[in-house]
Amino acid sequence: MGGSAQYYVSFDNEAVGKLQGEGLVKCLTERRPAILLRGGRAGAGMAAAVLVVAVLACLLAPLLWPLDQSAVDLARTRLAPSPEHLAGTDDLGRDVALRSLYGLRVSLLVGVVAALVATVIGGLVGAVAGSVGGRVDRVLMRVVDTVAALPHLLLGIFIVAMLRPSLGAVVASIALTHWLSTARIVRSELLSLRSRPFVDAAISGGASRARVLTRHLLPHVLPRLALATTLMVPHAVWHETALSFLGLGLPPHLASIGNMINDGQRSLLTGAWWASIVPGLALVAVTLALAVLTGRWRDRLDPRVRAELQL
């Protein structure tokens, strides 16, 4: 691994040095691994702190604020942020901070469940295509290409419209439009592993196709599969938010980030910006933290990036 890292940095110095000058580029390329390492760790630590605080706040919301998040108080509508209501109230007098925590909990739950379902579907399709091969592989990959050619949001709207807006319909909509990348990842990993010597040795020893798949191939695919699932969660959360914002996601009475942003847009013209901005910022903070952590994990799995960062 040390040799590959030296080759990579040497190539980078030579290629860029011809264009912009040897001295400055050499300084930047030599210091880049240390800079990325420090920045990556700091960013990952901050993202982990944000995510932990957000998850704990969502789980402990009933204990921290023993109030009914759906209780309507028309005498306290559109109150500005104050010590009593940290993020103000909406047009029905409901506490925005409390509803944001409940909404974030629902959105994260939908995103995680949908990502897991999509991983199961994509993993099965990719495993069958990569292990069987031949005509089965070609047919399954054409199905993947066909579904991938369709706009995800429009396809999701169609699925929700067919099933009627509900929690299960939203999960099905996200899962059925997000399993494609997982199937491709699993298939490509299995195709590369099938030519390895230990697979040939297992087959020569009389192992069945199912045993080779479960005992020798899938354990090598699981880290990539787990990473793909984690990378899918932020996208699934945003997909649920978009559907709820369009009125095609979760029922209006159920607190979710998309529903809150949709309800809060009516208050923007009256100056009550907090009704939609606060839940939107909460969504951005959590999904950005997830993206940073999964990106760091992905870099650690990439041998070239791991060598560059000297991990």
N, C-alpha and C positions, 0 to 999 in steps of 0.2 A: 504493500500500500504506500510505503514511503516513496518508492520509485515512481508510481503513478502520480503522486502529489507533486514531485519535482518536475515531472514532464509537463504537467498542466500549467504550473506557474511559469516555467521557462517558455512555453508556447505563448502564454498570455503576454509576457514581457516582449518577446520578439515581434509578435504581430502588431501590438499597439505601439511599441517603440518606433517602428518604422513610420508611423503616421504622425505622432505627436512629440517625438523627441525622447531620447533614452533616459535622461536624468530624472525628469518629473514623473514619468510613467513608472520607472523603476521604484521610486519612493512610494508611489501610491500602491503599486501591486505588492510590494513587500509589507506594507503596513495594513493592507486590506484585511487579511485573515484575523489579525488581532482586533481591528476595529469592529468587524462583523461579530466576532466572538463576544466582545464586551457588550455591544449593542444588542445582540441577539439574546444574551442572558438577561439583560436589564429589561428588554421588551417582554420576554417570556415571563419574567417574574412579575412585572406589572400586570400583564394579561391574566396570569393565574390569580393574583390578588383580586382583581376586578371580578373574575368569574366566581371565585369562592364567596366573596361578599354578596354578589347578586344571588347566588343559589341559596345561601343561608338566609338572606332577607326574604326570598320567596317562600322558603319552607317555614320560617318563623314568623311570617306576616300575621297570622291570627293571634300569636302571643305578643308581638310587638305593638300591634294596633288592634285591640279587641273591639273592633267596630264592624258593622255590617257593610261590606264594600258595595252592596247594591242598594243600600237604604237611600231613599229619596228625601231630600229636605229642600223644598222650594223656597224657604226663607233664607237659604245660604247659597244661592246659585252664583256661579262665576266669581267666587271670592279669590282675591289675589293671594299668592303664597304668603304664609304667616307662620309663626310658631305653632299655632293650633292646626293649621293645614299646610304642611311643608311645601306642597306643590299646588296649593289652591284647590278649588272645587270646579266641577264641570257645570253644564247648563241644567242639571238636575240636582245639584247640591251634593254630589258624591265626591269623596276625597280622591283626588287624582293620584297622589302618591300610593295610597293603599290599592287602588284599582290597577295601577301600573304594576305593582308586585304580583297581584293575582293574575293579571293579563300576561305578564312575562312568564309566570309559572305554566299557564296553559299553553302559550306559544312554544316554550321549550319542550314541554311534554309532547305536543303534537310533532315537533321537529324530530325529537329523538325516536319516537315510535315509528314515524314515517321513514326515517333513515334506516332503522333496523329492518323494517319490512322490505324496503327497497334493496337492502344488502342481501337478504335471504333470496329474493327473486333473482337479482343479478348474479349472485353467487351460484345458484343452481343452474341458470342458463349458461354462465361461463364455464362451470365445471363440466357440464355435458358437452358443450362445444369443444372444449380443450382436450378432454379425455377421449371422446369418441372420434372426433375428427371427420373427415370425409364429407359426404353429402349432408349429414346432420349439422356439421359445423357451418357449411355454406348456407344452409337454410336459416339457421338461428342468427347468423351474422347479417343476413339480408333483412330479417325481421328487426334486428337492432338498428340497422341503417335506416330502415323505413320509419320507425318510431322517432329516431333522432332527427329526421328531416322535418318533423312537425314541430311548430312552436310549443314549448312546454306550457306556457301560461294558457294559451288557447285550448290545448288539449286538456289541461287541468280544469278549466272552466266547463268544458264539455262533459267531463266525467262527473263533476259536482252537480251539473244540471241534470244529468241522467239519474243520479242517486239521491237528489234533493239535499240541500245544505244541512250538514250535521257534522259531528266530530268524526265519525267513521268515514263519511264521504270525503272530508278534507284529507284524512290520512291516506285513503285509497288514491285520491287524486295525486298527492305528492309522491307516493310510493310507485305508482304506475308510470310516472314520468321521469323518475330519477334513478332507475335501476340500470340504465344503459352503460354508464361509465364503469360500474362495478363488474358487469358482465365482460366488458372488454379487458379490464385489468386481470380478472381471474383467468380468462382464456389465454391472454398473452403470457402470463406467468406459467401456466400449465404447459403451453407449447414449448417454452424455453426449458422447462424442467424435464420434459419427456425424453430429451436427448442426453441427459446426464448419465454418467456411468452407473450411479447407484440405482437408477431406475432400470437400466438394462440388467443389472445384477439381480434385482428383485424379480423381474420377469423370467430370467433364466432359472431362478430358483423355484419357479412354479407358482409364484404369487398371482392371484387373480387380479383382474382389472380393478375391481372394487377395493381390494386390499392395497393395491399400489396407490390408488387415488386417496384413500383415507389415511394410510400409514406413512406414505412417502411423499406425496405431492401436496396435500392440503396443509400440513404443518408449515411448509415453506410459504404458502400463500396467505396464511392467516394474518401476519403483520401488515401486509399491504391491504388486506381486506378490512382490517380494523382501522387503518388510516383512511381508507376511502369512506368508511362509515362516518368517521369523525368529521372529515371534510364536507360531508353531505349535510350535516346538521345545520350549520348557519344558512345554507341555501334553502333548506326545507323550512326553516323558521321564516325567512323572507317570503317564501312562496305562500305560506299560510297567511302571513300578514297581508300580502297582496290580494288574496282571495277574500279575506274578511273585509278589507278596505272597499272592495268592489261590491260588497253585500252578498257574496256567494260562498262565504266561508262558514265560520261558526255562527250559531244563532245570536241575534243582537243582545239578548239578555245575558249571555255568557261573556265575561270580561276577557278580552284578548287585545293584544297590541293593535291589530288591524281594526277591530271594532272601535277602540278608543280613538284612534287617529281619525277614523271616519266620523265619529260623533263630534270630535273636537274641532273639525274643520268649520262647523257652523259657528263656532265661537270666535274664530279668528277675526271676523269682520267687526266684532264688538270689542276687540282688544284683549280677550281672554286667550292669549297665545299658549298658556301653559297646559291647556286641556289636550292639545295634540303634540306640542313640542316635547313635553316631559316624557310621555310614553315612547315617542320616537327616539329621543336621546338614550333612553334605557335600552331600547332594541339595538341601536347602533353600538353602544358600549359593550353589550354582552356578545353580540355576533362578531364584533371586531376582536374581542379577547379570544373567542374560539378560533377565529381565523389565524391569529398570531400563534397560538399554541399548536394548532395542527400544522401550520407552516414550519414551525421549529421542529416538530416531530418528523415531518416529511424530509427536511434537510438532514436530519440525523440518519434516516434510512438510505439517503442517496450517498453512495460511496465517494463520488467525486466532490460533492459539497462537504461531506464529513472530512475528507482529506484536506480540503482548502481551509476549513475552519480549525483544523488540527484538534479534532475532538478525540 
